[in-house]
Amino acid sequence: VQIFLPIADLPVNIFLILAMGLAVGFISGMFGIGGGFLMTPLLIFLGISPAVAVASVTGHISASSFSGAISYWRRRAVDLALAFVLLAGGLLGTVSGVWLFTLLRAIGQLDITIGISYVLLLGIVGTLMVTESVRAIMRARQGKPVELRRPGSHTWIHGLPLKLRFKRSRIYVSAIPVWGIGFLIGFIGAVMGIGGGFILVPLLIYVLRVPTATVIGTSMLLTLVTMASATVMHAVTNHLVDAVLALILMVGGVTGAQFGARAGQKISGERLRLLLGLLVLAVGIRFALDLVLPPESLYSIRPLETNV
Amino acid sequence: MMRSPAFTLVAALGAFVASPAAAERLVSSLSNHRVMVTSNFTGEELVLFGGIEQDASSRPRRSGYDIVVTVTGPRQTMVTFRKSRALGIWYNADSRVFENAPAYLAVLSNRPLDAITNTETLRRLQLGLEFVPLPQRASLNIADSANDDPFRLAFIKLKTDHGLYREVSNAVTFLTPALFRASIPLPAEVPVGTYEVDVRLFADGAMIARTPAPFEVYKSGFEQVVTNAAREHGFLYGLATSMMAVFTGWLASAVFRRD
């Protein structure tokens, strides 16, 4: 069944989009991430313009992160104070991100920027996750107890001023790195159309030493607010949010996420991180090939922006 | 003998006279003057019927009649980018702006254009994809692009690949020597706006009559509402999309709640 997308201006198969939403939702529920880094490339592959894909996926991630945030909230696994400080940075990051997005689109360098950012980000994060989880699995095989990275090992981060106490996470850190991380996530999220959960979670764990219990819930709350505001900002500045596309993705996504979350509980943490790392790496390699291999056509066309 | 509906249609339309000086008159009518883009729109094919009326002064034509129908969609300023390689990475290095290029262009005829008339006439009438004017913005002044300009050729090729530009030399069929039918294919990606249809009659290599037959492509109902909302009320539209996301997320967690 074909449905005509009003903003993307092309017909798509409604069941295909729904299935994509389900599949990505399953993965996002399983790993506790938004899944934007998978959804955006899939939409672009379908022929939807990168700009519309990035802008519409923000709506999809809002839905799945809200659904996730509710269940973590019920388990009291959300650190509101931490989320609030991250958010202060995140909102400013989102504003700057949407601004850069608009600028890059105007000068025709949006695709290449999205491409290179994906390669770098996915390549680095994927490699780190794979090596870390393989090491953890090896250690478990050898029968050694799982080594927990616990606070105590202080770094320069902990020497910064403006210290705040986050009660639920039981940490005492400077507001500056927290704010900075929020800014970074908001910024890359808006430019690349990803929630940034897969970067935020490791940053919170390894840099701020936030305990695993509150990390995912807090990350989901942050993702919800930055992505919902990115949706509004993309709608205001670029008029490229396709609500019909977003709705179909949301319905598939939130349903898939519920089943994914159940499947995820049956797999051990290290295996889960290894799988996610491999997935992240695979998407990164796919983007790298696009940049390096000779393109099918040297030329591309698009309407000139009049509002920039 | 049954009269074809086309004939009745054409007969009812004697009013359109293209060029009174010529001995032949050209009349035409479209199957639909308003094409509606709805949520199940996957493209459409318009049919143009036309007739050639001869009067007492008409001389017999040696090679018969030829018809060239040019359908020009709404104007759109487009950028064409060319990729280059730097540090092993392909990126958009060079670009050209095509000022007010037709978003849709179809040149339909009953036989190849170069068989209908000579290149000089095609160039003068700006007929066919090869000779359509595509003004390029070069820094400050705007000039028509040369026919063999690589950016122009790439632009036409990409538009053709999307089905938005086409030159079809068998899209016009003669039902009788004086009655013809042309099918205008509109792919799903057609932009909304006013489309000009220019029907030209050729005989012995010269254009002897022409007539216009415009139509409109518009979004209707739901599609219209969404597009307008996105364009004109960006903030509320974005807010509504976010609320929709929150609601969907809440609904899922309520439906699947296990306790």
Chai-1 contact restraints between the chains, C-beta under 6 A:
chainA,res_idxA,chainB,res_idxB,connection_type,confidence,min_distance_angstrom,max_distance_angstrom,comment,restraint_id
A,Q2,B,T42,contact,1.0,0.0,6.0,A-B,restraint_1
A,I3,B,S39,contact,1.0,0.0,6.0,A-B,restraint_2
A,F4,B,S39,contact,1.0,0.0,6.0,A-B,restraint_3
A,F4,B,F41,contact,1.0,0.0,6.0,A-B,restraint_4
A,P6,B,E223,contact,1.0,0.0,6.0,A-B,restraint_5
A,P6,B,V226,contact,1.0,0.0,6.0,A-B,restraint_6
A,P6,B,T227,contact,1.0,0.0,6.0,A-B,restraint_7
A,I7,B,A230,contact,1.0,0.0,6.0,A-B,restraint_8
A,L10,B,E189,contact,1.0,0.0,6.0,A-B,restraint_9
A,P11,B,T42,contact,1.0,0.0,6.0,A-B,restraint_10
A,P11,B,A188,contact,1.0,0.0,6.0,A-B,restraint_11
A,G59,B,T241,contact,1.0,0.0,6.0,A-B,restraint_12
A,G59,B,A245,contact,1.0,0.0,6.0,A-B,restraint_13
A,S62,B,S242,contact,1.0,0.0,6.0,A-B,restraint_14
A,S62,B,A245,contact,1.0,0.0,6.0,A-B,restraint_15
A,A63,B,A245,contact,1.0,0.0,6.0,A-B,restraint_16
A,A63,B,T248,contact,1.0,0.0,6.0,A-B,restraint_17
A,A63,B,G249,contact,1.0,0.0,6.0,A-B,restraint_18
A,F66,B,V246,contact,1.0,0.0,6.0,A-B,restraint_19
A,F66,B,G249,contact,1.0,0.0,6.0,A-B,restraint_20
A,S67,B,G249,contact,1.0,0.0,6.0,A-B,restraint_21
A,S67,B,A252,contact,1.0,0.0,6.0,A-B,restraint_22
A,S67,B,S253,contact,1.0,0.0,6.0,A-B,restraint_23
A,I70,B,S253,contact,1.0,0.0,6.0,A-B,restraint_24
A,S71,B,S253,contact,1.0,0.0,6.0,A-B,restraint_25
A,G108,B,F81,contact,1.0,0.0,6.0,A-B,restraint_26
A,G108,B,N92,contact,1.0,0.0,6.0,A-B,restraint_27
A,G108,B,S95,contact,1.0,0.0,6.0,A-B,restraint_28
A,I112,B,Y91,contact,1.0,0.0,6.0,A-B,restraint_29
A,A228,B,S242,contact,1.0,0.0,6.0,A-B,restraint_30
A,T231,B,G238,contact,1.0,0.0,6.0,A-B,restraint_31
A,T231,B,T241,contact,1.0,0.0,6.0,A-B,restraint_32
A,T231,B,S242,contact,1.0,0.0,6.0,A-B,restraint_33
A,V232,B,G238,contact,1.0,0.0,6.0,A-B,restraint_34
A,V232,B,L239,contact,1.0,0.0,6.0,A-B,restraint_35
A,V232,B,S242,contact,1.0,0.0,6.0,A-B,restraint_36
A,A235,B,G234,contact,1.0,0.0,6.0,A-B,restraint_37
A,A235,B,Y237,contact,1.0,0.0,6.0,A-B,restraint_38
A,A235,B,G238,contact,1.0,0.0,6.0,A-B,restraint_39
A,V236,B,G234,contact,1.0,0.0,6.0,A-B,restraint_40
A,V236,B,F235,contact,1.0,0.0,6.0,A-B,restraint_41
A,V236,B,G238,contact,1.0,0.0,6.0,A-B,restraint_42
A,H239,B,A230,contact,1.0,0.0,6.0,A-B,restraint_43
A,H239,B,R231,contact,1.0,0.0,6.0,A-B,restraint_44
A,H239,B,G234,contact,1.0,0.0,6.0,A-B,restraint_45
A,V241,B,T241,contact,1.0,0.0,6.0,A-B,restraint_46
A,A243,B,T241,contact,1.0,0.0,6.0,A-B,restraint_47
A,A246,B,T241,contact,1.0,0.0,6.0,A-B,restraint_48
A,M250,B,A245,contact,1.0,0.0,6.0,A-B,restraint_49
A,M250,B,T248,contact,1.0,0.0,6.0,A-B,restraint_50
A,V254,B,T248,contact,1.0,0.0,6.0,A-B,restraint_51
A,V254,B,G249,contact,1.0,0.0,6.0,A-B,restraint_52
A,V254,B,A252,contact,1.0,0.0,6.0,A-B,restraint_53
A,Q258,B,F256,contact,1.0,0.0,6.0,A-B,restraint_54
A,L291,B,I89,contact,1.0,0.0,6.0,A-B,restraint_55
A,V292,B,G88,contact,1.0,0.0,6.0,A-B,restraint_56
A,P295,B,K83,contact,1.0,0.0,6.0,A-B,restraint_57
A,P295,B,W90,contact,1.0,0.0,6.0,A-B,restraint_58
A,L298,B,R82,contact,1.0,0.0,6.0,A-B,restraint_59
A,L298,B,K83,contact,1.0,0.0,6.0,A-B,restraint_60
A,Y299,B,T80,contact,1.0,0.0,6.0,A-B,restraint_61
A,Y299,B,R82,contact,1.0,0.0,6.0,A-B,restraint_62
A,Y299,B,A154,contact,1.0,0.0,6.0,A-B,restraint_63
A,S300,B,F81,contact,1.0,0.0,6.0,A-B,restraint_64
A,I301,B,M78,contact,1.0,0.0,6.0,A-B,restraint_65
A,I301,B,T80,contact,1.0,0.0,6.0,A-B,restraint_66
A,I301,B,F155,contact,1.0,0.0,6.0,A-B,restraint_67
A,I301,B,L158,contact,1.0,0.0,6.0,A-B,restraint_68
A,R302,B,V79,contact,1.0,0.0,6.0,A-B,restraint_69
A,P303,B,Q76,contact,1.0,0.0,6.0,A-B,restraint_70
A,P303,B,M78,contact,1.0,0.0,6.0,A-B,restraint_71
A,L304,B,T77,contact,1.0,0.0,6.0,A-B,restraint_72
A,L304,B,V79,contact,1.0,0.0,6.0,A-B,restraint_73
A,L304,B,V97,contact,1.0,0.0,6.0,A-B,restraint_74
